[in-house]
Amino acid sequence: MNILNLSSLSLWDLGKGKGRVSTYLPIKGFVDRGHNVFYITNSVSQQAGDFEGITVLKAKTVLTNRRPFLDIMVYPFTVLCFLYVGMKICRKHKPDVIYAHTSHTSLPAFILSKIFGAKYVLRLYGVSYVKSIRLKVSYIFLYLAFALKSDMYILTNDGTEADKVALSFGVPQEKIYFLKNGIDKGWSTRMINPDLRKQFAPNGEKILLSVSRLANWKQVDWIIDIFAKLIKIDANVRLIITGDGPERKYLEQLSIDLNIDDYVSFVGSQLQADIFNYMNIADVFISMNALSSLSNPVFEAMICGTAVVALNRGTTSELIKNGENGILIEDDRLGELPQIINNLLENNEERKRIAKNGQRTILEQWPSWEERVRDEVDLVEKLAGNKVGV
């Protein structure tokens, strides 16, 4: 089976092996099943070439992913660029399935599917249920994506209720597949690296950890502000911020302005395989995501047996039960959070109980990445008439 993917995303958002895994792993799953996989992207951070069997090609667009109005202005050119590259691939390798991995690429993917008689799949990684005049402008591509009829909608269950968004646009329930991202359950038994902890906490300080892309909606600035208040209660604590992105310089300057830069370590993006080490040396993991904290780093912290503190947004409460397998904080209680974290850091038994329950929740209730990838590949093979790889 030939599968063509169109996307505004790179295979790895922070470089090979770093950052978001939910794009790369399912695509690699098709390669492992024996299918021919092509990936066209206009992401400036993604190189063309062969990546473990995935043939990556570049659509050279301009001024995309900068500002909503700029995206709208150059969109006709963007569509033409994707169509130009896509037509060349489709003529040589007639596709059985065409994916649009982002709303920006839905139109060219839809057009190519009609020209070449391929099944069309819309794959989105998180969609907010919030609607407003402003978002109708910013998300015009999302409206377009749902207006174009797809044979299958694979939506990430990340707490932002993308399934309800799809239904509100009239998408039939039977075409929606609302899938959770997976987790590497082997992380629950891997050995801890004690030298790494000594590097960041040489005098036995407690460690607070954030892992995310450094983008404004991740609200890492909230974490820094909370930490600045925390060390006024007890200075025997350190903050590690893992990740990279457009907000990094601002966040580094914020820690300087708050006079806490000696207590904060920005370690940049790390290989996905190495994130485990940071999760395991942390005493508490914190997430302040604006929309939902049902994100991969939260699962990874929980599987490692690290206590999680998260903002109660979206459907985060479906996973984290406050005081049982994590700490959920309401918006109107944010002022209490430094003291809540301090109490958790001081009470070793309570912290270990919550962490252990969190680990059990993920082990028993969450899919592994192998299961998650298998489910998507099975669905698409069935859509394409049970065409399997060779």
C-alpha positions, 0 to 999 in steps of 0.5 A, a space after each residue: 500500500 502506498 501512503 502519502 502524508 501532507 503536513 505542516 509539521 516535521 516528523 520530530 518537532 524539536 529535531 530527530 528523536 526529540 519532542 513530539 512522538 505522536 507524528 513519527 511513531 504511527 508513520 513509522 508503524 506503516 513502514 514496519 508493516 511493509 507499506 510505502 510511506 511518503 511525507 510532504 512537509 513545508 516545515 523549515 526544520 525538516 530535511 528531505 531524504 529517507 528517514 528509516 524508510 519514510 521518504 520525506 519531500 519538501 514543499 517550499 512555501 513562504 510566510 507560513 506558520 507565522 501569523 494567522 492573517 499571513 497564512 490566509 494571504 499566502 494560502 493559495 500559494 501554499 496549496 499550489 506548492 503541496 499540489 505540485 510536489 504531491 502530483 509528482 509523487 502520485 503519478 509515480 506511486 499511485 496512493 491508496 491513502 492520503 493523509 492530511 496531518 494538519 488543517 493547513 494541508 487538508 485542501 491539497 490532500 483532499 484534491 489529490 485524493 479525488 484526482 487519484 481515487 485514494 482514501 482521504 484521512 484527516 489526522 489532527 493532533 489536538 483541537 480546542 472546543 473554544 469558539 469565538 470571533 477571533 478563533 474563527 479568523 485564526 482557525 479558518 483552516 480548521 473550519 475548512 478541514 472539517 468542511 471537506 468530507 474525509 473518509 476517516 477522522 483520526 483525532 488525538 484524545 489529548 483532553 481538548 475534546 476534538 471529538 466534540 468539535 468534529 461532531 459540531 461540524 457535522 462529522 458522522 460519529 462512525 467516521 471519528 476515531 478518538 485515540 489516546 497517545 501511547 506510552 512506553 511502559 518499559 519506562 516503569 522498570 528502567 534504572 535511574 541515573 543517580 549521577 544526573 540527579 547529583 548534577 542538578 541537586 548536589 546538596 540533596 535539593 528537591 527537584 521540580 520538573 517541566 517538560 514541554 515545547 516552550 510555546 506560550 500556550 504551555 504556560 511555562 512562565 506560570 511555572 517559573 512564577 510559581 517556582 519563584 514563590 516556592 523558593 521563598 517558602 523553602 530555597 532547598 529546591 531546583 527547577 529543571 525546564 526541559 524543552 525548546 521553542 520560541 519562548 525560551 529567551 523570554 523564559 530565561 529572561 523572566 527567571 533572571 528578572 525574578 532573581 531565581 536564575 541560579 535555581 533554574 536550569 534550562 536544559 533544552 530539547 532532549 532525545 525522547 529516549 533520554 527524557 526518562 532520566 529527567 522524569 526519574 530524578 524529579 520529585 514533582 512534575 508540573 504541567 500548566 498547559 492552557 487547554 489540557 494536560 493530557 499530554 505525553 510528558 504527563 503520561 511519561 512522568 506518571 509511568 516513571 513514578 513521579 508525582 504530577 501537579 497539573 492545571 485542571 483544564 479540558 478533560 485532565 480530570 478524566 486521568 488525574 484524580 486529585 489527591 489520589 494519583 496526582 494533584 489537580 489545581 483549579 484556576 482560582 487556587 493558583 495562589 495556593 500552589 506554591 504551598 501545595 507543592 512545598 507540602 508535597 515535597 516535604 511529605 515523602 510518604 504522601 508524595 510516593 503514594 500519589 506517584 505510585 498510584 499514578 504509575 499504576 493508573 498508566 500501567 493498567 488503563 493507558 495504551 502502550 505505543 505499540 498498541 496505539 500504532 497497531 490500532 491506527 495501522 489496522 484502521 487504515 488498512 481496513 479503510 483501504 480494503 485490507 491492503 497490507 504490506 509485503 
